[in-house]
């Protein structure tokens, strides 16, 4: 069981973060739309807004998990099983998904700050983000893990998310056009992510036995 930064199953942890990023979601679409319509400044504004919303939910999740880890190891172990089941459920939902709705075609010129606020609102109005982190983090922790491990996990999520989303911005116009022209590619990416999430859930459930 590979361990790094006191994170269990470290390679699986990194791969899981990438899978979550690749699966198309409201934040991804907000970033692509901002970039395609108003350029890289707008795109990076949306990236920072998405990251801020995710960070706020991560802090809330980490504070709750830290309290549980110290107060009741049995509840923490139950959270690990819940996390594995939740990953499988997310994967099934992605497999059943029909894809994301199309967005409006025209939009006036707006600043990066406007897209920052919009993307942050998109993230904060999705409580599933916090539920995801509550379910996800315990899968890669021991009950006796140091508090710094949670901070390391938050840093990993933030950095990898930024790198992936920055890549979307830099290739934003081309990516957005292809997503609109090739709905099959978007659906395929969603379904592949669903299969990967189910596989992660089953693997991590087995490792927690």
Secondary structure, 3 states (H helix, E strand, C coil): CCEECCEECHHHHHHHHHHHHHCCCHHHHHHHHHHHHHHHHHHHHHHHHHHHHHHHHHHHHHHHHHHHHHHCHHHHHHHHHHHHHHHHHHHHHHHHCCCCCCCCCCCCCCCHHHHHHHHHHHHHCCCHHHHHHHHHHHHHCCCCCCHHHHHHHHHHHHHHHHHHHHHHHHCHHHHHHHHHHCHHHHHHHHHHHHHHHHHHHHHHHHHCC
